[in-house]
Amino acid sequence: MEWTGARYADKPTVEVSTWVAAPPERVWALVSDVGLMPTLSDELQSVEWLGDASGPAVGARFVGRSKHDALGEWATTSHVVECEPCRVFGWAVEDPERPSALWRFRVEPEDGGTRLSEWVQLGPGRSGLSFAIDQMPDKEQKIVFVRLREFERNITATLERLKTLAEG
């Protein structure tokens, strides 16, 4: 993946995929279970549905609490913006019209199993990364690059853990 020169305003993205030896229904049950995600992530600490939501549906909201050595601890409210069972689960962090990030899992049948991908887009709304960029505007491209590499590494680890669970 190439991120040379990426600025936050460019809404840079990362996507990682893997093949899973399990049917899409099994994989979907895992990726759409937001309560499971903290067990698969080093950064995400907890997730809970808000209001009457008890599962994924467009318009449902959940709060996630995260921790990062350089960024501290924070909580965000996410809004489900895409939800097609056994196909796609996506959410916008904070403001759905101008999210600080967009996240999406895609689940597609492939070769008797499932192609699972996870994608993230930074911005355009402000995030903790925006504050780091405000402090060091001359280092924006490096800050964005480092965060995208972290996301790539974390997504790869999450997908491997999901694959293990789905195939187990």
Sequence and secondary structure as in RCSB ss.txt:
>XXXX:A:sequence
MEWTGARYADKPTVEVSTWVAAPPERVWALVSDVGLMPTLSDELQSVEWLGDASGPAVGARFVGRSKHDALGEWA
TTSHVVECEPCRVFGWAVEDPERPSALWRFRVEPEDGGTRLSEWVQLGPGRSGLSFAIDQMPDKEQKIVFVRLRE
FERNITATLERLKTLAEG
>XXXX:A:secstr
   TT  GGG  EEEEEEEESS HHHHHHHHT GGGGGGG SSEEEEEE TT  S  TT EEEEEEEETTTEEEE
EEEEEEEEETTTEEEEEES TTS SEEEEEEEEEETTEEEEEEEEEE SS  HHHHHHHH GGGHHHHHHHHHHH
HHHHHHHHHHHHHHHHH 
